[in-house]
Amino acid sequence: MDLIRYVTMVVKWENDYVEKIIMIAWAMWTNRNKVRNEEDKKSNGALVNSALEYLREYELYCEKPVVAPTKEQPKCRPPWQGRYKINVNGTVFAAQKAVGVGVLIRDAEGRVVGACSKKIMAPLGAVETEAKAFEFGL
């Protein structure tokens, strides 16, 4: 029976103890290979400390970051009966020295009753592009 099976099945060690044993065994094996290749040998204390520090670093790296719950985006409210809602957007194509504007018109039930888009060959910034989108939408 191998060591891992023995400590997990027979002795029933906790996983964190087993992880430490594996890391120390790996460090001993690495240290032995370094000595065989005429590199410096680590002392027993340094060997254990470096193995456990390596394990701590690994565990820190593997921890999943806590993600704050995102707030639900408010849904778009439809306009009052008999009215329309106009949504506009603009985008800047800096390399082309152009902008694009788009318009979407919805009725009180959320149905799209009109939509259009246009490319304007003018080197505008983001604020100016949004203003053009509003102008185009109206």
Z-matrix of the N, CA and C atoms (Angstrom, degrees):
N
C 1 1.452
C 2 1.527 1 108.23
N 3 1.340 2 116.90 1 132.95
C 4 1.457 3 119.40 2 -178.91
C 5 1.532 4 111.28 3 -79.40
N 6 1.311 5 115.48 4 167.75
C 7 1.462 6 122.00 5 -174.76
C 8 1.526 7 112.08 6 -61.90
N 9 1.309 8 117.76 7 -44.03
C 10 1.465 9 120.88 8 -177.37
C 11 1.521 10 110.78 9 -63.47
N 12 1.321 11 116.85 10 -46.50
C 13 1.463 12 119.93 11 178.79
C 14 1.527 13 110.24 12 -62.38
N 15 1.320 14 116.88 13 -39.94
C 16 1.461 15 120.87 14 -179.16
C 17 1.529 16 111.36 15 -62.14
N 18 1.338 17 117.42 16 -49.43
C 19 1.469 18 119.06 17 -175.46
C 20 1.525 19 112.62 18 -74.72
N 21 1.330 20 118.63 19 -22.43
C 22 1.466 21 119.32 20 178.71
C 23 1.519 22 112.70 21 -91.90
N 24 1.330 23 117.97 22 -35.94
C 25 1.467 24 120.84 23 -175.62
C 26 1.528 25 113.33 24 -95.41
N 27 1.318 26 116.98 25 -43.43
C 28 1.466 27 119.99 26 -174.78
C 29 1.525 28 110.64 27 -88.13
N 30 1.306 29 116.91 28 -57.29
C 31 1.462 30 121.10 29 -177.14
C 32 1.528 31 110.65 30 -78.47
N 33 1.334 32 116.68 31 -24.63
C 34 1.467 33 124.24 32 179.05
C 35 1.527 34 112.82 33 59.78
N 36 1.326 35 115.03 34 50.98
C 37 1.458 36 120.23 35 175.36
C 38 1.524 37 109.61 36 -70.22
N 39 1.312 38 115.18 37 153.74
C 40 1.462 39 121.11 38 174.99
C 41 1.531 40 108.95 39 -70.07
N 42 1.310 41 116.07 40 156.82
C 43 1.467 42 120.80 41 -177.66
C 44 1.519 43 113.12 42 -58.88
N 45 1.339 44 117.77 43 -37.65
C 46 1.464 45 118.36 44 -177.68
C 47 1.524 46 111.67 45 -65.59
N 48 1.343 47 117.79 46 -33.29
C 49 1.470 48 120.29 47 175.45
C 50 1.527 49 110.47 48 -67.38
N 51 1.321 50 116.05 49 -42.11
C 52 1.464 51 120.78 50 -179.79
C 53 1.535 52 109.79 51 -63.31
N 54 1.330 53 116.86 52 -42.30
C 55 1.466 54 120.34 53 178.35
C 56 1.523 55 110.81 54 -60.16
N 57 1.323 56 116.66 55 -41.67
C 58 1.466 57 120.48 56 -179.99
C 59 1.523 58 111.07 57 -64.78
N 60 1.331 59 116.75 58 -43.14
C 61 1.470 60 120.89 59 179.04
C 62 1.528 61 110.12 60 -61.24
N 63 1.334 62 116.19 61 -43.73
C 64 1.465 63 119.90 62 -179.94
C 65 1.526 64 110.61 63 -62.60
N 66 1.326 65 117.28 64 -43.52
C 67 1.468 66 120.68 65 -179.78
C 68 1.524 67 111.41 66 -64.58
N 69 1.321 68 116.77 67 -41.28
C 70 1.471 69 119.86 68 179.49
C 71 1.524 70 110.10 69 -66.64
N 72 1.350 71 116.98 70 -40.94
C 73 1.468 72 120.30 71 177.75
C 74 1.532 73 110.27 72 -62.80
N 75 1.325 74 117.03 73 -41.12
C 76 1.461 75 120.81 74 177.87
C 77 1.534 76 110.55 75 -63.38
N 78 1.339 77 116.58 76 -41.43
C 79 1.466 78 120.50 77 179.44
C 80 1.527 79 110.56 78 -64.90
N 81 1.338 80 116.89 79 -38.81
C 82 1.473 81 120.37 80 178.09
C 83 1.528 82 110.01 81 -64.03
N 84 1.315 83 116.93 82 -43.47
C 85 1.460 84 121.57 83 -179.82
C 86 1.531 85 110.29 84 -63.44
N 87 1.349 86 116.16 85 -44.18
C 88 1.464 87 120.68 86 178.42
C 89 1.524 88 110.81 87 -62.86
N 90 1.327 89 116.58 88 -42.49
C 91 1.464 90 121.71 89 179.96
C 92 1.530 91 110.32 90 -62.94
N 93 1.326 92 116.21 91 -41.74
C 94 1.462 93 120.39 92 178.77
C 95 1.522 94 110.68 93 -62.18
N 96 1.334 95 116.89 94 -42.22
C 97 1.467 96 120.12 95 178.61
C 98 1.523 97 111.65 96 -64.29
N 99 1.328 98 117.14 97 -37.32
C 100 1.462 99 120.63 98 178.21
C 101 1.527 100 110.81 99 -65.21
N 102 1.336 101 116.64 100 -40.41
C 103 1.467 102 120.65 101 178.67
C 104 1.529 103 109.55 102 -64.70
N 105 1.336 104 117.14 103 -40.76
C 106 1.463 105 120.97 104 178.97
C 107 1.524 106 111.54 105 -63.54
N 108 1.336 107 116.35 106 -28.89
C 109 1.467 108 121.25 107 178.54
C 110 1.523 109 112.00 108 -95.39
N 111 1.324 110 114.89 109 19.45
C 112 1.465 111 123.44 110 175.23
C 113 1.528 112 113.32 111 61.79
N 114 1.326 113 116.13 112 35.55
C 115 1.461 114 121.07 113 172.29
C 116 1.522 115 108.29 114 -99.90
N 117 1.328 116 116.82 115 171.21
C 118 1.465 117 120.91 116 -177.76
C 119 1.523 118 111.58 117 -67.32
N 120 1.334 119 114.62 118 142.91
C 121 1.462 120 121.60 119 177.57
C 122 1.524 121 108.32 120 -92.60
N 123 1.339 122 116.55 121 137.70
C 124 1.463 123 120.90 122 176.50
C 125 1.524 124 108.87 123 -85.34
N 126 1.328 125 115.98 124 149.52
C 127 1.469 126 119.71 125 174.40
C 128 1.530 127 108.07 126 -71.89
N 129 1.332 128 116.01 127 162.55
C 130 1.464 129 119.88 128 -178.51
C 131 1.525 130 111.79 129 -58.52
N 132 1.331 131 116.27 130 -44.40
C 133 1.464 132 119.78 131 -179.83
C 134 1.517 133 112.20 132 -63.16
N 135 1.332 134 116.30 133 -44.30
C 136 1.465 135 120.60 134 179.18
C 137 1.521 136 110.84 135 -64.91
N 138 1.333 137 115.90 136 -36.41
C 139 1.458 138 121.38 137 179.42
C 140 1.527 139 110.68 138 -62.82
N 141 1.333 140 116.68 139 -48.99
C 142 1.468 141 121.50 140 -179.36
C 143 1.525 142 110.05 141 -65.17
N 144 1.331 143 116.51 142 -45.83
C 145 1.469 144 119.49 143 -178.99
C 146 1.522 145 112.21 144 -61.23
N 147 1.321 146 117.55 145 -43.67
C 148 1.466 147 119.63 146 -178.97
C 149 1.528 148 111.22 147 -67.93
N 150 1.333 149 117.33 148 -36.16
C 151 1.467 150 120.53 149 178.69
C 152 1.524 151 110.75 150 -65.61
N 153 1.331 152 116.79 151 -44.16
C 154 1.460 153 120.04 152 -179.08
C 155 1.530 154 111.45 153 -70.64
N 156 1.327 155 117.06 154 -34.19
C 157 1.468 156 120.20 155 176.53
C 158 1.528 157 110.13 156 -66.45
N 159 1.319 158 116.13 157 -39.85
C 160 1.464 159 120.89 158 177.39
C 161 1.527 160 110.21 159 -61.01
N 162 1.338 161 116.50 160 -41.70
C 163 1.462 162 121.48 161 178.30
C 164 1.529 163 110.52 162 -64.40
N 165 1.338 164 117.83 163 -42.75
C 166 1.471 165 121.21 164 178.47
C 167 1.532 166 110.84 165 -61.20
N 168 1.321 167 116.69 166 -43.49
C 169 1.467 168 120.38 167 178.39
C 170 1.528 169 110.97 168 -61.90
N 171 1.312 170 115.99 169 -41.95
C 172 1.463 171 120.67 170 178.91
C 173 1.526 172 110.75 171 -62.15
N 174 1.338 173 116.43 172 -45.26
C 175 1.463 174 120.39 173 -179.37
C 176 1.525 175 111.26 174 -64.76
N 177 1.329 176 117.34 175 -38.70
C 178 1.469 177 120.09 176 177.17
C 179 1.519 178 111.00 177 -63.52
N 180 1.313 179 115.53 178 -39.77
C 181 1.456 180 120.25 179 -179.78
C 182 1.525 181 111.08 180 -66.76
N 183 1.334 182 116.48 181 -35.02
C 184 1.462 183 120.71 182 -176.31
C 185 1.523 184 113.68 183 -83.18
N 186 1.336 185 117.96 184 -12.24
C 187 1.458 186 119.27 185 179.93
C 188 1.511 187 109.55 186 -62.21
N 189 1.309 188 114.89 187 136.22
C 190 1.451 189 119.79 188 178.34
C 191 1.526 190 108.41 189 -81.49
N 192 1.324 191 117.82 190 131.53
C 193 1.461 192 119.28 191 178.67
C 194 1.524 193 110.50 192 -67.40
N 195 1.303 194 115.48 193 144.72
C 196 1.455 195 120.63 194 178.16
C 197 1.521 196 107.57 195 -77.78
N 198 1.301 197 115.08 196 121.90
C 199 1.452 198 120.23 197 -178.60
C 200 1.522 199 108.38 198 -101.10
N 201 1.307 200 115.47 199 123.93
C 202 1.461 201 119.73 200 178.81
C 203 1.523 202 108.94 201 -67.45
N 204 1.317 203 116.28 202 139.70
C 205 1.468 204 117.85 203 178.98
C 206 1.526 205 110.12 204 -63.06
N 207 1.299 206 114.76 205 137.83
C 208 1.461 207 118.93 206 -179.36
C 209 1.518 208 109.61 207 -83.82
N 210 1.310 209 114.73 208 144.16
C 211 1.455 210 119.44 209 177.36
C 212 1.515 211 108.32 210 -73.76
N 213 1.311 212 115.16 211 141.49
C 214 1.456 213 119.07 212 178.34
C 215 1.521 214 108.61 213 -69.82
N 216 1.313 215 114.91 214 130.73
C 217 1.457 216 119.90 215 179.66
C 218 1.529 217 109.02 216 -66.50
N 219 1.328 218 117.35 217 134.54
C 220 1.464 219 118.70 218 178.05
C 221 1.525 220 109.68 219 -64.83
N 222 1.319 221 114.96 220 137.57
C 223 1.456 222 119.28 221 -179.83
C 224 1.522 223 109.31 222 -77.47
N 225 1.286 224 113.78 223 150.42
C 226 1.455 225 120.52 224 -179.75
C 227 1.533 226 108.94 225 -68.20
N 228 1.310 227 116.37 226 128.20
C 229 1.463 228 119.76 227 178.53
C 230 1.523 229 109.04 228 -87.33
N 231 1.313 230 116.59 229 135.73
C 232 1.467 231 118.48 230 178.35
C 233 1.531 232 110.15 231 -71.92
N 234 1.329 233 116.16 232 158.14
C 235 1.470 234 119.03 233 178.26
C 236 1.531 235 110.91 234 -72.57
N 237 1.319 236 116.16 235 169.88
C 238 1.462 237 120.67 236 176.78
C 239 1.523 238 109.98 237 -65.12
N 240 1.299 239 115.16 238 160.08
C 241 1.463 240 121.34 239 -179.92
C 242 1.534 241 109.84 240 -56.71
N 243 1.310 242 115.99 241 135.23
C 244 1.458 243 121.21 242 178.83
C 245 1.524 244 113.90 243 83.49
N 246 1.335 245 117.08 244 3.05
C 247 1.468 246 120.73 245 179.47
C 248 1.526 247 109.45 246 -120.09
N 249 1.323 248 115.72 247 170.47
C 250 1.459 249 121.89 248 -179.56
C 251 1.520 250 109.85 249 -125.22
N 252 1.314 251 114.59 250 154.13
C 253 1.464 252 120.15 251 176.07
C 254 1.523 253 107.13 252 -116.25
N 255 1.323 254 115.19 253 130.98
C 256 1.460 255 120.72 254 -178.77
C 257 1.526 256 108.73 255 -112.15
N 258 1.323 257 116.37 256 122.81
C 259 1.466 258 122.29 257 174.15
C 260 1.521 259 107.79 258 -108.81
N 261 1.337 260 115.60 259 132.26
C 262 1.463 261 120.40 260 179.51
C 263 1.519 262 109.48 261 -125.58
N 264 1.319 263 114.94 262 156.08
C 265 1.458 264 120.32 263 177.12
C 266 1.521 265 108.19 264 -152.97
N 267 1.307 266 114.86 265 153.56
C 268 1.454 267 119.84 266 177.87
C 269 1.516 268 110.31 267 -137.88
N 270 1.319 269 116.19 268 153.05
C 271 1.459 270 121.03 269 177.35
C 272 1.527 271 108.97 270 -139.44
N 273 1.320 272 114.86 271 149.30
C 274 1.465 273 120.88 272 -177.17
C 275 1.527 274 109.33 273 -105.75
N 276 1.327 275 116.39 274 128.84
C 277 1.459 276 122.80 275 173.45
C 278 1.524 277 106.52 276 -107.22
N 279 1.325 278 116.63 277 81.45
C 280 1.466 279 121.83 278 -172.16
C 281 1.524 280 112.21 279 -59.40
N 282 1.325 281 118.18 280 -43.09
C 283 1.463 282 121.21 281 -177.43
C 284 1.530 283 111.39 282 -63.87
N 285 1.319 284 116.94 283 -31.72
C 286 1.466 285 121.45 284 -179.23
C 287 1.526 286 111.97 285 -91.58
N 288 1.333 287 116.06 286 -4.66
C 289 1.475 288 121.48 287 -175.31
C 290 1.522 289 109.95 288 53.22
N 291 1.347 290 113.95 289 49.56
C 292 1.461 291 120.96 290 -178.56
C 293 1.526 292 108.75 291 -145.23
N 294 1.330 293 114.62 292 166.56
C 295 1.466 294 120.75 293 175.92
C 296 1.515 295 108.29 294 -134.12
N 297 1.315 296 115.34 295 161.49
C 298 1.448 297 120.85 296 175.34
C 299 1.516 298 109.02 297 -126.25
N 300 1.328 299 116.40 298 141.37
C 301 1.461 300 120.86 299 177.23
C 302 1.519 301 108.22 300 -127.29
N 303 1.325 302 115.50 301 148.94
C 304 1.448 303 120.46 302 179.43
C 305 1.515 304 110.54 303 -139.67
N 306 1.337 305 115.47 304 150.09
C 307 1.460 306 121.70 305 -178.37
C 308 1.520 307 108.33 306 -134.63
N 309 1.332 308 116.15 307 139.14
C 310 1.454 309 122.63 308 175.89
C 311 1.523 310 107.01 309 -132.44
N 312 1.332 311 117.43 310 127.44
C 313 1.465 312 121.96 311 -178.55
C 314 1.522 313 108.16 312 -117.20
N 315 1.345 314 116.00 313 127.62
C 316 1.470 315 121.80 314 179.97
C 317 1.524 316 110.06 315 -121.73
N 318 1.345 317 114.48 316 151.53
C 319 1.461 318 119.10 317 176.36
C 320 1.525 319 110.12 318 -92.34
N 321 1.332 320 116.98 319 -172.73
C 322 1.466 321 122.39 320 -175.64
C 323 1.527 322 112.49 321 -64.83
N 324 1.326 323 117.96 322 -20.39
C 325 1.464 324 120.69 323 179.45
C 326 1.525 325 112.42 324 -99.04
N 327 1.317 326 117.28 325 7.51
C 328 1.451 327 121.61 326 176.52
C 329 1.511 328 114.63 327 85.73
N 330 1.329 329 117.20 328 3.18
C 331 1.464 330 120.33 329 179.46
C 332 1.523 331 109.86 330 -76.38
N 333 1.318 332 115.51 331 142.15
C 334 1.461 333 120.52 332 176.69
C 335 1.528 334 107.81 333 -76.90
N 336 1.328 335 115.90 334 121.36
C 337 1.464 336 120.40 335 178.75
C 338 1.522 337 111.67 336 -108.93
N 339 1.315 338 116.53 337 -9.11
C 340 1.452 339 119.71 338 177.99
C 341 1.513 340 110.82 339 -167.95
N 342 1.319 341 115.78 340 146.79
C 343 1.462 342 121.03 341 177.75
C 344 1.518 343 108.16 342 -156.39
N 345 1.314 344 116.33 343 145.15
C 346 1.454 345 120.13 344 175.77
C 347 1.522 346 109.44 345 -160.07
N 348 1.309 347 115.38 346 161.44
C 349 1.461 348 121.09 347 176.66
C 350 1.520 349 108.06 348 -145.90
N 351 1.329 350 114.91 349 159.03
C 352 1.451 351 118.87 350 -176.64
C 353 1.520 352 108.99 351 -153.85
N 354 1.325 353 115.33 352 140.64
C 355 1.459 354 121.08 353 173.77
C 356 1.522 355 107.56 354 -100.83
N 357 1.332 356 115.32 355 130.10
C 358 1.461 357 120.81 356 -178.34
C 359 1.522 358 107.76 357 -116.22
N 360 1.314 359 116.55 358 122.63
C 361 1.460 360 121.15 359 -179.38
C 362 1.531 361 109.10 360 -82.78
N 363 1.326 362 115.43 361 84.98
C 364 1.468 363 121.25 362 179.25
C 365 1.523 364 107.61 363 -156.56
N 366 1.328 365 117.91 364 135.71
C 367 1.473 366 120.83 365 -178.75
C 368 1.534 367 111.44 366 -80.94
N 369 1.332 368 116.66 367 74.27
C 370 1.466 369 121.49 368 -178.07
C 371 1.526 370 110.58 369 -95.11
N 372 1.317 371 115.37 370 159.49
C 373 1.457 372 121.27 371 173.99
C 374 1.523 373 109.99 372 -88.88
N 375 1.328 374 116.28 373 -178.29
C 376 1.465 375 121.61 374 -176.26
C 377 1.529 376 111.82 375 -63.89
N 378 1.329 377 117.33 376 -45.23
C 379 1.470 378 120.47 377 -177.90
C 380 1.527 379 110.53 378 -64.83
N 381 1.318 380 116.40 379 -44.94
C 382 1.461 381 120.31 380 179.38
C 383 1.527 382 111.12 381 -63.69
N 384 1.335 383 116.18 382 -36.83
C 385 1.465 384 120.69 383 179.44
C 386 1.518 385 110.60 384 -64.75
N 387 1.334 386 117.28 385 -43.22
C 388 1.467 387 120.16 386 177.56
C 389 1.526 388 110.31 387 -62.87
N 390 1.331 389 117.19 388 -39.45
C 391 1.468 390 120.53 389 177.75
C 392 1.528 391 110.50 390 -62.64
N 393 1.334 392 116.62 391 -41.44
C 394 1.469 393 120.58 392 177.31
C 395 1.525 394 110.29 393 -63.23
N 396 1.331 395 116.88 394 -38.40
C 397 1.465 396 120.63 395 178.96
C 398 1.528 397 110.09 396 -63.14
N 399 1.335 398 117.37 397 -42.30
C 400 1.467 399 120.49 398 177.21
C 401 1.530 400 110.78 399 -63.03
N 402 1.330 401 115.97 400 -44.61
C 403 1.465 402 120.63 401 179.07
C 404 1.528 403 110.26 402 -59.93
N 405 1.325 404 116.48 403 -45.40
C 406 1.459 405 122.18 404 -179.49
C 407 1.530 406 110.30 405 -64.54
N 408 1.336 407 116.50 406 -38.18
C 409 1.462 408 120.94 407 -179.34
C 410 1.509 409 113.63 408 -67.87
N 411 1.321 410 115.97 409 -35.07
C 412 1.471 411 119.14 410 -179.86
C 413 1.511 412 110.65 411 -76.43
